[in-house]
Amino acid sequence: MLEARHQTQQRNTQNSQETSLWSSDFGMKLEAVTPFLGKYRPFVSRCCQTCTPKSWESLFHRSIMDLGFCNVILVKEQNTRFRGWLVRRLCYFLWSLEQHIPPRQDAPQKIVESTGVQNVISGRIPGGAGEGQVPGLVKKEVQRILGHIQAPLRPFLLRLFSWALLRFLNCVFLNVQLHKGQMKMVHKAAQAGLPLVLLSTHKSLLDGILLPFVLLSQGLGVLRVAWDPRTCSPTLRALLKKLGGLFLPPEVNFTLDSPEGVLARAVAHAAMEQLLVSRQPLLIFLEEPPGAQGPRLSALGQTWLGLVVQAVKVGVIPDAMLVPVAITYDLVPDAPCDVYHALTPLGLWTGALAVLRILRCWGRSPRVCVRVHLAQPFSLQEYTINARSCWGSRQTLEQLLQPIVLGQCTVVPDTEKEQEWTPATGPLLALKEEDQLLVRRLSRHVLNASVTSSAVMSTAIMATLLLFKHQKGVFLSQLLGEFSWLTEETLLRGFDVGFSGQLRCLVQHTLSLLRAHVALLRIHQGDLLVVPRPGPGLTHLARLSAELLPAFLSEAVGACAVRGLLAGRVPPEGPWELQGIELLSQDKLYRQILLLLHLLPQDLLLLQPCQSSYCYCQEVLDRLIQCGLLVAEETPGSRPACDTGRQRLSAKLLWKPSGDFTDSDSDDFEEAEGRYFRLSQQSRCPDFFLFLCRLLSPLLKAFAQAAAFLHQGRLPDTESGYTEQLLQFLQATAQEEGFFECADPNLAISAIWTFRDLGVLQQMPSPAGPMLYLSPTFTSRENQEKLEQFIRQFVCS
């Protein structure tokens, strides 16, 4: 009892000391250093020059770099037409009264009178709902479906909600930043007289409320938001429809030959056409709602985008301006800290209680920062005409990788990977196959633009440093320098950051936000030791660090490929000098990079459809050379690669007419010998190489553990049941080995879906639903070990 009391006293003393460290401004006097954030900010929101060259040139704001940021929720007396002490106290209310809300339009009658709906009512469409039915009853059914989709806007309710939301945002967020230059480009696109369609990522349930508020405050009018019905209760849906929300009726998911499905799809098409003709801005989320486990691309978002594409193709509107959008948070407000929860509908009273709970905690917890990103708009019509994709020859992952995994083949096929993780819904199936393919390509293209234009927040940088470089702890003085280093590296790679200011204040604010997952310990030398708390909190840090991965993804893929190439030559624990002796041929590097690209999920890579994986291989190799990890090496006795004077010309070139430009001269030079590289021996390279490899370690370790679990899993089972089995195994392994960053439900689902594409798992129909089986090829323990060994060659401990 005395020993237990002594331990309790020590624990209480430690907790009190830690609390005093947090409340006493770290208890240190450090020099305030300003990083070079203000000296250089990359421009990150250009559209694709390959697919949309005219938009790339005409919709770009020339003086965008001269414009700064504005805090959208900072409303003062100067933002109103009035002045005085009373105005300063009522500025929020006066500001909401002055927002422009367009007048109501007689849209329901025009939707009923549209050609598509009238064809269904009159029975001119085979299988339509009007066959054998009274037209009056069908009109009532049309009005019922239309009431499920939308409702007339309520200006008074919109102004009241804007005033309440403005007060709420000022209580919760430190600021909501918006780039003025990006807003200028959107205004320029809106002046063309074409409807604006904003395609956004989805980080929080608050996105659908925050984005309309931001654009309403910037003079773009009321934004119509395409909501997911699964996230809202019927009462909340009724309120959101009056504020501009749109919902697809459940009948649209019926089969194509169902009468209800035909009528509902006709009404949905007519409602979208009327909305686009009236030039009301529309917001569509291309990602699944937060908390949903599964693919990144949203099937519902592609359905709404398909309605827009169809309206442009049939000529209802000449064109539409697409705007990639992203929102980044220091910490997502409604994300749980421990594990992801199942997607449950949010009720009106549940949301009100959550708001009250947040307001109650206001002042005790640090407020977060938000950044809204609006990429350069581009023309949908231009993309439809010029869209070029590398979809000529494609093979499944089973055809590409399985022979190599099993050792039956060593040559990687010269084709692209076919991997579609987004299920096709009813409305999307109603489109032609080429239109479905166009919608999928466009969705991936826009989501790539949104992710690329997203700023990296300070919590992502801090979580990456603590998880992948200093999981055992780091001194605060060293952490300040590395925070500045990683910020500069992020900026140099063309990604913006969502913060600025003095370095010490930034680190203090970030550690305060991560207080639940980070501990501060005072040591005798006067410095502070920052230690990540062991346990499930590392999973939360891994999710935050994933926001930084797109900035270093090319180098991380290249570093893991080099690790896989050296795995059979040099022991993993071998010294860096020994690894630097090995010559790495360019052909073998390409092969390793291609193997890893095929293994990684498409949702992680987000390659543009106009970029082939072979072009990406060259980009990866160039990035490794630029960052100094690889150094070109001439093989003994070979001609130097830079010596072009001694290249012999072919007979075709010697007698080629001077005016013939049908092909390139460089194509007729004798092909140079293969290039070779070796690892750089600079002092910083070993640490940077390990850092890049560890960025992909959560995903690759989860895949390797899923391969090791094949002989333990109970199959056949449903997909959700086997996912639960694998997640329990990952959590048990994390308790033993400490790899909590792998115990993530989304990583478990990615592993199962990848194994299904690879032919390791097979999905067969059954009376209870689709069931997963272990394929006959991988029932043997030998092939399972080959799969695990293939994955572990890319893992760096």
N, C-alpha and C positions, 0 to 999 in steps of 0.2 A: 504493500500500500504506500509506503514511503517512497519507493522508487517510482511508482505510477504518479504520485503527487509531484515528485521532482520533475518528471518528464512533462507533466501538464504545465507546471510553472515555466519551464524552459520554452515550451511551445507558445504560451501566452506572451512571454517576454519577446520572443522572436516576432510574433504577430504585431505586437505593439511597436517594436522598433521599425518593422516594415511599414506600418501605417504612418509613423512619424516621418519616414523617408519620403513617402508619397506626398504628405501634406506640407513638408518643409522645403519644397522646391529642390529635391534631391540632396539637400544638405551640402552642396558643393559650390565652389566659386570657379567656374570655368570661363574661359575667354569666349565671347560671342563671335562666331565666325560666320560670315555670310557666304554661302556657296555661290557658284556662278550661274544660278538659276535665271537671274535677271539679264545676264549677258547673251543668252542664246535660248531661243524657244523654237523648236522645229514646227513647220507647218504640216499638219497631219491629215488634212481633210480634202485632198484632191481626189477627184473621181478617176476612174480607169481611163488612161489615154488610149488603150488598145480598143476597148469596146465603145467608148463615148468620146471621140476626139473633139467633136464640135462643142459639147458641153464642157469639156476640160478647158477649152479656150475661152468660150463666151461667158460662162457663168462664174468665172473666177474674179474675185475682188482684188484689184491690183494693190491697193494700200492696206491689205488685211494685216500685215505685220505691224503697221503703225497704230492699229486700234488695240485697245486693251480689253479688260474684263469689266463686267458690271455685276453687282450683287443684286439679283432679281428681287429678293425679299426685303431689301433695304428701301423702304418707302418713307419719305420725309415730306415736310411742308412744300419743298420745291417740286415734288411730283404732282401737285394739285394746282388748280387755277387760283387758289385762294391763299391768303396769308393771315397770320394772327396767332395769338396764344391758343384760341379755341381750335383752330385748324391743326395746330401741332398735336393736339390730343385726339382729334378725330380724323387724322390724315388717312388711316387705313380705310375708314368707312367712305370718305369722300373719294378716295382713289378707286374703290370698287364701283361707285356710282358713275364714274367717268369712263369706265371701260366700254368699248364699242361692242355691242351685241347686235348682229343683223336681225332684221324683222322676221317674223314667222312667214313661211311660205306654204302654199297649199300643196304640199308634197303627196299626201295620201291619195288624193284624187288623181293626180298625174300617174302615180304608180299603178293604180287600178286600171287606168286607161292605156297603159303601155302595151306595146304590140305583143310581147311575150306572155303577159298575163291574160290578155284578151284571147290569144290563141288557145290557152289552156281552158278558159271559161267557155269558149264556143265549141270546144272539143275538136279543133283542127289538128291538135297534136295527138298522135297515136298513144293510147294509154293515159291520156290526160284526165284530170279530175273532172272535166266538164262533160265527159261522155255519159249520157243517161242520167244526168243530174239537173236539177233546177238551177238556172243561172243565178237566181237570187241567193240561194243557199251557198253557192260557190263564192259569190261576192262577200258574203259574211265570213266565209272561211278565209278568204284573202285578207280581209280586214283583221281577223284574229291573228293570222300569221304576221301581218305587218306590225300589229301591236306588240308582238313578241320581239320583233327586230328593233324597233325604234319607237320614240314618242316625241311629240312636239316639245321644243325647248321652252323652258320657263325662265324668262329674263330675271324676274325678281329672285327666284331661287338661285340662279347663277350668281347674281351679285352678292346675295347673302352668304352663299357658300364660299365665294372668293374672299370675302372679308374674314370669315371664320378660319379659312385655310391659311390666310396670310398671318394671322395671329398665331396659329398653331405652328407654322413653319419657323417663325421667329423664336418660338420657345424650344423647338427641337434641334434646329440646325444653326450652326455658327454662320454659315453663308451658303448661298446657292449661286455658283459662278456660271456666267455665260459669256462666251467670246463675242464681242461686238462685231468683229469681222465676219464670223460665221453667220450671224444674224443678218448682216448686210447681204450676203449671198442668197439667203433664203428670201429676203424681201425682193431682191432682183429677179429671182425666179418666179415669185408670185405676181410681179408686174407684167409677166408675159401673157396673163389671162388664162393660164392653164391651172387645173386643180393640183394642189400639193398633196402628196401621199408620203407620210413620214413612216419609215420602217425602222423599228427600234429594237434594241436588246431589252432584256427583262430581268432586272436584278431584284426588284422589290415590288410588292403589291401597291406600293405608294407611287410607282412610276405612272400609272394610268391617271392619277390625280395631279401629280406634280407637273408633268409635261403640258397638259392643257392650261394649267395656271401660268406657266412660264410663257407660252406662246400667246395667250390672251393678253398678258401684260406687255408684250412686245408689238401689239397691234395686228396680229394675224387673225383675229376673230376667234370664234368658238371652235375648238378642235373636237371632231367626232372620233371617239375612241372605240375600237373593236375589242371588246372584252371577251374573256373566256368564261362561259357560263358556269364552269366547274368551280370557279373561285368565288362566286357570289350566291347568296341565298336569294329566293324570289323577291323578298322585300327590298334588299339592297339593289337588285337588278332594276326594280321599278324606279328607285330614286336615281340611279345612274343614267337610266334612259332619259329622264327629264333634264339631266345635266349634259347630255350629248353622247351617251353610251349607245353602242350597237351590239346586238346579240344575235347569233344565228339560231334559228328555231331548230328544235331537235329533229323535225321531220326531214331536214336536208340530208341526214345521214342514212336515210332509207336507201334501199336498192334502186337502181335506175328504172326498173320496170314497175316501181310502186307508185300508185296515183298520188299519194300524199307527198312523196319525194319530188315528183314532177312539179306540182303546184308550189311547194315551198321553195324549190330552186328558182322557179320563174319569178316569184315575188322577191327573193333575195337579189337576183340579177337586176330586176327593175329598181329596187331600192338603191342599189349601188350606182346604177346609171343615173338616177335622179340626183343622188348626192354629188356625183362628179360633175354633172351638168351645172348644178348650182354653185360649183367651185368652192365648196366647203372643205377645209383641210381635214385630212383623215390620218389617224394614227393606227398602225398595225404593228403588233409585237411578233417578231420573227423567232423568238426563243420561247421555250416552254415556261410556264409560270414558275416562280421560285418555290422550291419544295417538291416539284415534280421530278420523279426519278425516271430517267429514260433519255431519249435523244435530245440533242441541243436544239435542232430546228423544230419549230412548232408546226404540226399538221394543220391546226386551225389558222395560224398566220399565213401559211401557204394557200389555204382556201380563200381567205379574203384577198390576198394578192392575185390569185387566179381570177377573181371577179373583176379586178381592176384591169388585168391584162386582156380579158375577154371584152371588156367595154371599149378598150382602145382598138382591138383588132376588128371588131364589127363596125367601127366608125361612129359610135355614139359620141365620143369626144375625139378630137384629132390627136391629142397627146396628153401625157401626165408627167409632172415633175416628181421624181423620186428623191427623197432626202434621207440618207442613212443617219440614224440618231442613236446616241448612247448616253446613259447616265451612270456615273461612278460615285460611290459612297466611300467614306472612310470606313464605316461599318454599316452594313445593311440594316435598317431599323427593325424589320420584322423577321430577321433570320435568327433562329435559335442558336445558342452558343455551343451546345453539345452535339446533337445529332439532327439530321434532317427529318422533318416530320412529313407524314402523308398529307397529300393535298386535300384539304377539307374546305367546304364552302364557308366564306366569311359572312356572318350575319350582320345586320344593322346594329343590333345591341352589342354583339361581340366586338365590332369595330369601335363603337362608342366607349365601351369599357377599356379597350386597349388604349384609346386616346387619353382617357382619364388617368390610366396607369402611367402613361408616358409623361403627362403633365405633372403627376404627383412626384415622379422621380426627377423632374427638371430642377437643376441647381445642384443636385448631389452627384450627378454623372456628367462627364465632359460632353459637350455638344460636338457633333460631327460636321464635316464639310461635304458639300455635294458639288459635282461638276456636270453640267449639261453640254453635250457635244453635238453639233449640227454639221455634218460633213457636206461637201460640195454637192448641190443638186445636179441631177443629170436627167436626160430625156428618156422616157420609156420607149418611145418610138424609135429613137436612135439606137438604143441598146438592142431592140428587137431586130433591127436591120443589120447591125454590125456585130452582133454577138458571135464570137468565135470561141469554140471550145475544143478541147482535146479529147473528144468522145468517139474518135474514129474506131479504134479497136480496144475493147475492154474485156477483162477477164475477172472472174470472181476471185476472192482471196484464197479459196480452196485450190483453184487452178494455179495461182501464182506462187503461193508459199508452201503448200503442203508437201510437194515433192522435194523442196529444198530442206524443209524441217526434218523429213524422214531420211535424208541423205540419198535420195533417188536421182537427184539432179543438182547441178551446181550453177547452171546458167539461169539468170533472171529473165523471164520473157519480156520482150520489148513491147509491152502494152500497159495501159493504165488500169488502175484498180476500180472495179465496180462495187460500190458500197453505198446503199441508200438505207438509212436508218429511220426515215420519216414515213409512217404509214400513209397510204393514199386514202383520203376521205371521200365521202359521197359526192360533194360538189366538185372536187378536183377530178374525180373519175368521169364526170360529165363532160370534161374538156377533151379535146383530141390529144393523142399521145404526144405529138410534137409540142403542143401547148403545155402539157404537164411537164415535159422535160425542160421547156423554157422557164417555167415557174420555179422548178427546183434549182436550175443554174442561177437564175436571178436571185433567189433567196440566199444561196451560198455566197454569191458575189457581194450582195449588200451587207450580209452579216460579217463578211471579211472586212469590208470598209468600215463598219461600225466599230468592230473590235480594234482595228488599226488606229482609228481616230480617238479611241478612248484614252484618257489620261490615266497615268499610274498614280495611285494615291500613296500617301506616306505609310499607311498601315501595311500595304502590300510589300513595300521595300523593307520595312522593319521585320515583318513575318518571314520574308525570304532570308534575311541575314541571320535571324535567330534559329531558323529551322535547318538551313542547309550549310551554314558556316560555323555557327557557334551554339550548337544544341547543348553543349555542356557549360555554357556561360561565357560571357565576354565582359571586359571592363568597359565602363561607360565612356572613358576617354578614347578607347579604341573604337567603340561603336560609333562615336561622333564622326570620326574620320571615314569609316567604312560606309556610313549612311551617305555622306557626301560623295564618296567614290561611286557607289551604285547608282546614285541619282544622276551623276554625270554620264556614266555608261549608258543609262537609259535614254538620256537626251541625245547622245551621240548616235544612237541607233534609230533616230527618227521618231521616237515616241515622246509625247509631252507628259509632264507631271502635273498633278492637280494641287500643288502647294507651292509656297514661296515664303521667304522670310529668313530670320536668323536660325542658324543650324541648331543651337541649343534649345530654342523655343520649339522648333519642329520636333526634335527628338523627345522633348518633355511631353508635348501634346500627344504624340504617337504612343508613347509608353503608357500614358494615362488611359488612352482608349483601349489598349491591350492589357489593362491592369489585371483582368481576370485570368490571364494566361501567362503573365510574366511576374517574376519576383525580383525585388531589389535587395541586395545584401551589402552591408557596409563591411569593409575590410580595414586592416590596421594601417595601410598606406594612405588612407584618406580618400581612395577612389571607391566607386560603387561597382558591384558585380551584378550584371543583368543576366538572369537565368530563366529560360522557358520552363514553365511548370510541367513536370512529366505527367503523362496520362492522356486522356482523351482531348485535352486542350490542344495538343499537337495537331489533331485532325482539323481543328478550326484554323490554326496557323497555316496548314497546308492549303485550305480553301482560299485563304487570303493571298498566299503566295502565287496561286494559279493566275491571279490578275496580272502578274509581272511576266509570266511565261511567254506570251506572244512577242514581247520585246527581244527575248533571247532564244526563241524557239529554233531558229536556224542554227545558231552556234551549239545549242544543246543537242540537237539531232546529230550534228557533225561530231561533237565530242563523244557521244555514246557510240557512234559508228566507228570512230577511231579506237575506242575502248574494246569494241567487239573484234576489230581487226588485230589488235595486240593481244587478245585474250589467249590465243593459241600459241603465242610466241614468248611472251614475257609474263611471269606470274603477276597477278593483280597487286600484290604487295611489293613488287620489285621497285627498286629506286628509279627516280625520274631519269637519271643519267643513262641507265640501262635501257629504258624505253626509248630514249632519244637516239639510240644507235640504230634502231631498226628503220629500214627504208620502207616507205609506204607508197605503193604505186597508185596512180590516179585511177586506173581501171578497178582495182580492188576497193578503193575508197568509194567510188561510185556504186559498186555492188553492195557494199555494206550500208550505204545511205539509202539505197533503194529498198533493201530488205527491211530496214527500220521504218521507212515511210509506209510501206505496205502493212506493217504490223500495227502502227499507230492508228487510232480511230480517225475517221474523216472529220468528226466533230471537233477534235483537238487541233488538227492541222489547218482546217478551213482554207484549203488551197483554192485560189480563184479558178473558175472553169476555163479561163483563157490561158492558164499556165499549166504546162505539163510537169509531171514529176521529174523528168530529166532536166528541165530548166531549173527546177528547184534544187536538184543535186548540185548543179554548177553554182547556184547562189549560196548553198551551204558551204561548198569548198572555198568560194571567194571570201565568205565571212570569216572562216577559220584562218585564212591567210591575212586578212585585214586586221583581225584582233591579235595577231602575232603568235598564234599557237602552232601553225604549220609554217615551215620554211622550205622553199623549193631547193632541191638537191640534184646536182648533176651526177649521173651514174658514171663510174670510171670508164674512160675510153670513149665516151659518147660525145657527140658534137653539142656545144652549149645551145640551149634553147633560144637564146637571144641572137645567135649568129644566123641571121637570115640571108646573109650575102652568099653563102656557099650552098644554098638550096638550089637544086637542079630543076630546070624548067622542063615540062613535058613537050613532046613534039607538037602537040596541039597548040600550046601557047606560043611556041617559037614562030609559027606562021599564021597567027591569029590576026585578022584585019584590025586596024587601029580603031575603027568605028563600031566594032561589035561589042555591045555591052549586055549580051543575053545572059551571061553568067559571070560569076565573080572570078577574078584572077586567082584568088587565094585557094579556090577549090582545086586548081590544077597543080599546086605544089605537091611534091612528094610528102606524104604524111610523116610528120616528125615522130621520133621515137616517144614512147610513153613517158610522161612526166613522173617524177618521184618527189616525195616530201619526207621530212623527218620532223619530229617534235622539237619546238624551240627550247633552248636551254636557258632562257631568261629566268631570273629568280622568281618572278611573279607567275610564271606559267603553270607550275604544278597546282597551286591553290586555285587558280582560275579554271583550270581544266576540271578539277574535282567539283568545283562549284557548278559548272555547266552540266556535268553528268548528273549531279544530284537534283537538278531541276526536274528531270523526267523520272527520277527514282520512285516517287509514289505510285505512278501509273505502272511502270515496268515491274516493280516489286509485287504489286497487286496481281499483275498478269502471271508472274512466276509462281506466286502462291496459289493462284487459281489452277495452274497446271499441276502443282503438287497435290492439290485437293481432289483431283479427278478420281484417284483410287479410293478416296474416303467418302465421297459424296454418294448419297442415296438416289439413284436414278432407276427408273424414270420418275420424273416429278414435273410439276408445272414450273413455268419460268419464275414466278414470284416465290414459290417454295424453294427452288434451288438457289435463288438469290439470297434468301434468308439463311440457308445452309452455309453458303460461301461467306456471307457477312459475319456469321458467328465464328467461322474458322479464322477469318482475318482478325477479328477482335481477340480471339484466344491467342493467336500468334503474336499480336501486338503486346499482349500482357506478358508473354514470355521473352520476346526479343526487343520490345520497345519501339517497333515501327508503327506508331499510332497513326502516322500520316497515310497509311495504306487502308485503314479501317474505315472506308467511306462507302456508303451505299452506291453512289454513282460510279465509283471505280469497280465495284463488284458487277454492276450491270454492264459496264463497258467490257469487262473481261468475258462475261457470258456471251454477249452479242458478238464479240470478236471471235471467240471460239466457235460460235455457230457459223459465222462466215468462213472460218478456216476449215470447217468440216470435222471439228473435234466433237461438237454436239450436233445432234439432229433433232429437228422439231417435227413431230408426227401428230396428225389429228387423232382425237379420241372422243368418246361420249362426254367426258368431263372437261373437254377443251384441249387446246394444243399442249402436248407433253414433250419434254426434253429427254432424249436418249443419248447415251454414249455411242458414238459411231463404232462400227466393227473394227476400223483401222486402229483406233486408240483404246481398244479394250486391253491390249497388251501393255504390261508395265514398261517394256522397253521403249515403245513409241511415246508413252507419256513422259519418260525421262528425257527423250530426245527433244520433245517440245519444251520442257522446262529448261534444258541446257541451251536451246536456241534463244530463249528469252533472256536467260541470265548472262549471256555473253555481253549484252548491252548494259547490264546493271553494274554500277560502280558503288561499292560500299563506302 
